[in-house]
Amino acid sequence: MLPKSISFNNEELVFLDQTKLPGETVYETQSSVEHVWDSIKRLKVRGAPAIGIAGAYGLYLSSKTLPRDSFVCFFEALKATAEYLDSSRPTAYNLKWALDRMLATAKQCQNHSIESIIEALRREAVAIHEEDRELCRAIGNNGLGLIQDGMGILTHCNAGSLAVSELGTALSPMYVAHEKGINFKVYASETRPLLQGARLTAWELQQAGIEVTVITDNMVAHMMDEGLIDMVIVGTDRVAANGDVANKIGTHGVAIISKHFNIPFYVACPASTIDLNTPSGNEIEIEERAPDEVSHFSGRSTTPAGVNIRNPAFDVTPHRLVSGLITEKGIYSNPYAEKMKEDYAR
């Protein structure tokens, strides 16, 4: 059974603490909206769709503690809480998308009692969670035809079951292909500095019985030159209106190398990741994380004291390097702008 990053039962929100994988499997109950914010910020729950789901549940649970004097008071507090949750990770679009959807639900119910609004928020959070399951399965089915017997497939970071409700985005076609008995190998780049590929992708693929080999980030060109990789599939945290994609730092480099070796480079994403309000990747805010993620490894310093450190968590891959976007609606090819606008404008 694939691991579940988020569960919600009997009003209890539980995250699988991914910072402890693969050594320990620890589930942590979220006690407050501040706890949810901290779990998202510290990557205990991570992956664009998963943090959208987490944010929706966090906003619902916090709504039960907000002022009930009037709808105006309640909604202003709800909006402030949504802005607070959104500040935890600015690059991934799914978080803002889910929180905006929750706020829209509250507005639509403004003529009802506060208790009714809170119940509507609960239903909406559950719906966001359930819809993600359906979207991930559809992405897997639509990407299935790309995977052939004997292929070597490279993925970067973690866009599997741990990053969503289940199955994943980039890994979803692989899980579906595995179910169908197709034989293939996966190469997971380690994904410095936090090793999401080595710690998380390799772990969940191994749990599912899929052959996986971990490589360092700087081995990609060598592995492609050896003819071991036939295709790349990665996830994304935001797709701009022109098809530019923001994904874990290092993705842009993989795309450039793939272009050099004429290897298809696909990006898998659900509707909640597509941001038609952002014209291109130039306008995507890139999260800059703490320097010690780079300067330290396993709690030990690996750089000279006082040296300058940069730690952007994401980079932007231009749409011209993307062979196709695998979505729940099908596979989009370049040019992306008009096709996505037509299908996702709503």
Beta strands, then each sheet from edge to edge (+ up, - down):
strand 1: 6-9
strand 2: 12-16
strand 3: 27-29
strand 4: 151-156
strand 5: 184-189
strand 6: 212-215
strand 7: 231-234
strand 8: 238-240
strand 9: 245-248
strand 10: 265-268
strand 11: 274-275
strand 12: 296-297
strand 13: 300-301
strand 14: 314-317
strand 15: 324-327
strand 16: 330-332
sheet 1: 1+ 2- 3+
sheet 2: 6+ 5+ 4+ 7+ 10+ 15+ 16-
sheet 3: 11+ 8+ 9- 14+
sheet 4: 12+ 13-
end
